[in-house]
């Protein structure tokens, strides 16, 4: 007997009825707030995700070359597809768009129960500011309340705080970006060592203390002095043994590699700071205060901290006051640039909804510099909880 593929699920009529009810409720909720419905293809060019999605997601793509020779992927999420559609249709002049969507997404993860599930969400393209972000978050929490979900926790973070703070250490762009990409790891045991290994694998730091000492010594000689010393060392060990390339080419390559290394002591300071920042989580006001104190003690400037504080104040004006701040909160997608959030079930930590601001994605995909933010619900999780809730209500009524 043939069975369904691993990570897939069948939905029988009773479950499907609840699932459809969830989708219909969310579609109407989005429409009531001005979000127009669009439908997008399941297959997208793989390059769409390679450009800006980030390493963790790329390892989970279902990708293949179609019969026409085009490398394609099953969409792992909707945001990149929405931006691609925006640029192909209405977005060349940077016009705003408020769109909603729903459909399946696919990610290969052998440890996950499901490798395909349904998302329903919205994207607000061409709008910026904390008031916009607050309304978006209020829309996300309000949708859950419309579905009858009363128990949930909103967890708020901000990628910009991390990016600005690490930028204050004067590291190279690639080194800083690698540390920022590891923010979700740095607050966990062993996280610093994992990020250190990643930096070494990418050739961004010296793996041996002697190599770091060599770089520091060469820096004191200046460019021309370093070139003379390295050329002399190569000639003393018979540079002809190194291949057919010209000695000057070899010298230049070695110096460029050495120049790509940041000072190990500075990297360690940045990693230690990042780990402390990523570990900050809790009630909004005291957690923000601890983050400000940490940045001040290290002498780094992070204006996004005040943007996060302003967002929390704007949320209060929208009636959203139940939240926590987690500076280690990171989403699997590499394009987020500002606030990020999860809404979770406090009973088991299941993620009901998530999203954030991604101001650089439109530009990264070839469009104008247009701000954007959005979120998506996990319809499968919501359906499951609605089924359980309905069963409990029926049992209580007996």
N, C-alpha and C positions, 0 to 999 in steps of 0.2 A: 504494500500500500504506500502510495506517495504521500508525503507530509509537507506542510508548508515550510518555507526556507527559514533558517534560524533568524531570530530577531523580527519576524513578521507576526501578524495577529489577524484572526478573523473576527468580524463583528456580526453577531447574530441579531435578528430583528429587534429584540428588546433593548440591547445595548445600542444598536444603531438609531433607534428612536430617541434615546436620551442624547446621543451624540449630535443628532440633527437639531434637537432642541437647544443644545448649547451653542451650536454654530448660528442658528437663527437668532438667538438672543443677542449674541455678540455682534452680528452683522447689523441688527437694528440699533443697538447701542452706539456703534461707530457712526452709522448714518445719521442718527439724531444729533451727533456732534460735528457733522460736516465732512465726514470722510467718505469719498466716493469709491465704489467697488471696482477692482480690476482683477483680471485673471492672467496668469503668467505661465510660460511653458515649464514643464518639469525638467527638460534637458536644457543646459546652458553651456556656452564655451568654457572649457576648463580654465582658460586664462582669466576669466572673470573673477575666479576665486584665488588664483595664484597672485594676482596683482596686490591684493590688500587684505586677504582674509586672515593670514597668520598661520604659523607652523602647525599648531595643534589641529586645526580644522583640515588642513591639507592632507594630513595622514589618514583622515576618515572619509575622503571623497570616494564615491563610486564613479570611477573614470574609465573611459574606453575610447577607442577610435571607431567612429561609425563607418558604415560601408562607403560613405563618400570621402573618407580620409580625414574627417574633422575630429579633433580631440574634444570630447564632450564629457560632462559630468551630470549626474542626477543632483538637483539643487540640494545643498545641505542646510540652507536657510533662505529667507526671502529678501532680506535687505539689499544684497548686491543685485539681485534680479530686478527689484523695484527701481534702483538707481539706473541700471542698464536701460530699462524701459523708459524711464524719465528722460534720459539723454537722447534716446532714439526718437522720442515723440515731441514732448513739450518743453524740454528743459534746456535747449541750447542757449536761450536768452536769459536763463536763470529765473524763469517764472516759478512761483510757488505751486506746490501740489500737496493735497491732503488725500491720501489713498489708503484703502483697506484691502485686505486679501485674506484668503484661507486656502489651505491645501496641504498635501503631504510633503515632508522633507525627508532626506535620507542621509544617514551617517553610519559608516561601518565602525562598530566598536564591539569587539568580541566579549567584553565584560558587561555590556548593557543588555537589559531585558528586551528592549525594542531598538531596531535599527532604522525604523521608519515610523513617523508619527505625524499628526496633523497640527499645524500652527494656524492661528488666526491672529492678525495684528494690524497695525497701522504704521504709516511713515508720514511725517510732516516735513516736507522738503521746502527750503526757502524761508524758514522761520528760525529765529534765534532769540535768546534772552531767557532769564530765569522764570519769567511769567509763562512763557511758552512751555518750558520744561515742567513747571508746576502743574499746568493744565493737562499735560500729557500723563504725568504720574497720577493725577486725580482721575483721569479717564481710565487708567489701568486698574486702580483700586475700585473705582465705581463699577466697572464691568463685573468684577468679582461679586460685589454686593448685589448687582442686578441678577446674577446667577444664584444668589442665595448663599454664597460663601461668606461666612462671618468671621471665621478664625483664619487669619493670615498675618504674616509679618512682612513689612516693607524694609528692605535692607538697601541702604544708599551708599554709593562710593563715588569716586571721581578720579578718572585716569589722569586728568590734567594736573592734579596735585602731585602725583608721582612723577610725571614727566618734567614738570617745572623744577621740582626739588632735586631730582637726579641731575638735571641740566646744570644746576648750580655748582657741581663738582668739577666742571671743566673737562669732562671726559670726551672722547671722540663720539661722534653721532651713533656709530654702530654699537659701541660699548654701552652707551647710555640706553639705547633702544633695547639691547639684550637684557639689561637689568630690569627695565620697565616691563618687558614681556614676561619676566619671571616673578612679577609681583604677587601672583597667587601662590607661588611656591615659597616665597621668602618668609612668610609668617608661619611656616610649618617646620617641624623638626627635619633637619637635613637639607632644608631649602637653599641655604647659602652655598653649601658644597655642590648642589646640583647646578646652580647658576655659575659657580666658578668653573665647573667642568665644561659647561656650554661655552663660556668665554674662551677657554683654552681650545676647544674643538674648532671654534670659528677663527682661531689664530689672532684673537684680540688681546691676549695677554701672554706673557712669558710663562712657560711651564716649569722652568728651572730658575732658581735665584741667580745663578751665574749669568744667564741671559739678560736678566733685568739689570744687573750690575754693568754688563757690557753696554747696554743702551745708555745708561746714565753717564758712563765714562765718555762715550762717543758724543753725547750732547754737549759736553764741555768743550769739545774741539771745534764746534761749528761745522757747517756743511762740507766745506772744502777740506778741512783738517780730518774729518771722519772719513772722507773718500780716500785721502792719501793713506791713512792708517789701514783701512780695510784692504785697499789695493796691495799694500806692502805685505800684509798677512797672507793674502791669497798667493802672491808671488813666492813667498817663502815656503809654501807647502806645494808648490808646483801647480799653478792654476790649470795647466793643460789636462790634469786628471779630472777636472770638473766638467769636461765636455767640449763641444766645438764652439760654444758661444764666445763672443769677445769678452775679455776681462772686464771692460767698463760696464757691459751689460750685466754681468754677474754682480759687480760691486753695487750698481744701482738697485738691483733687485733685493740684495741683502739689506741695504739701507732703507729701502721702502718698507720692507717687512719689519725692521726694527722700529721705524717711525710710526708704524701702525699700532704699536703697543702703548697702552696707557701706563702711567706709573702704577706699579702694583700696590703701593701704599695707599694711593688715592682710590683705587678700585676697592680695596678692603674697607676704607672709610665709607665709601658709597654703599657697599653691600651691607655693612653693619647698620647704617642709617636706614636703608631700605627695609631691612628686616624689622627694625623697631617700628617704622611707620606702618608696614603691612600688618603688624600685630595689634594695631590700635583699632578697637571696635567697642561699641557700646552705645549708651544714650548720647544723643546728638551733642548737647552743649558741652559736657565734660570731655567728650572724645575730640571735638574740635579744639578745645583749649589745650589738650595734651599734644595734638598735632602742631599747633602754633608754637608751643614751647619747644618741641623737638626740633622744628625748623630753625627757630631762633638760636638754640644752643649750637647747632651745626653751622649757622651763618648762611643758610640757604633761603632763597625767596620763593614763595609759592602763592602768587595772587589767586590761584584757583581755590585756595582755602576760603577766601572771602566770598567767592562766587558760590561755593557750596553752602556757606552760611546764609547767603541771600536766597538760595533755592529753598532751604529749610524754612526760612521766614515766609517765602511765597507759598509754600505748601500749607503752612498754618492758615494763611488767608483763604486757601482753597478747602480748608477743613480737614486736611490730612496731617494728623499729629502723631499717629502711631507709627514710629519708624526708629530704626537704629542706623548708625553710621559704621561702616566697615571699610577702612582704607586698604585692606587686602583684597577687596572684592574685585574680581577680574572676570571678564567674559572671554569665551574661547575664541572670539573673533578679534583680529588685530586692528580693525579700523576704528574702534571707539576712541574718542578724543576728549570727551567731557564727562558729565555725570553718567554713571551706570547704576543699574538697580536689579535686584531680584525680589520677587514676591514669593514667599515660601509658606508651606503648611507647617505650622509650629509643632505639629504632632510627630512628623517624620522627616521634616526638612525637604520634602519634595518641592521642586521649583514649579510654581504655577504660571509664572510670567516673568519676563526679563527684557531688558533693552537698555537704551541710553542714547547719548549724543555722539554723532560721527561726522563732524564738520569737514573732514578732509576727504571723505570717500568719493564725493561727486567729482572733485578735481582729480583724484587718483585714477578714476576711470575715464578721464579724458574730457571732462566737462568744466564749466566755470567754477569759481570758488563760491559754492553755495552751502549754507549751513543746513543741517538735517538731524532729525532725531526720530526714534520710533521704538516700538516694543512688540512682542508677540506672546500670546498665551499658548501653553501646551494643552491642546484640546483633549488629548488622550487622558491626561491626568485629571482635568476638570470633569470629563465624562465619568471616569472611575469614581471620583468622589461624589458626583451627583447620583450615580447609581447606588452607592453605599448609603448616601443620605436618604434616598427614596425608600430603600429597604428598611432603614431604621425607623422612618416615619410610619411605614405601613405596619411594622411590628408594634410600635407604640400605640397605634390606633386599634389594635386587636383587643 
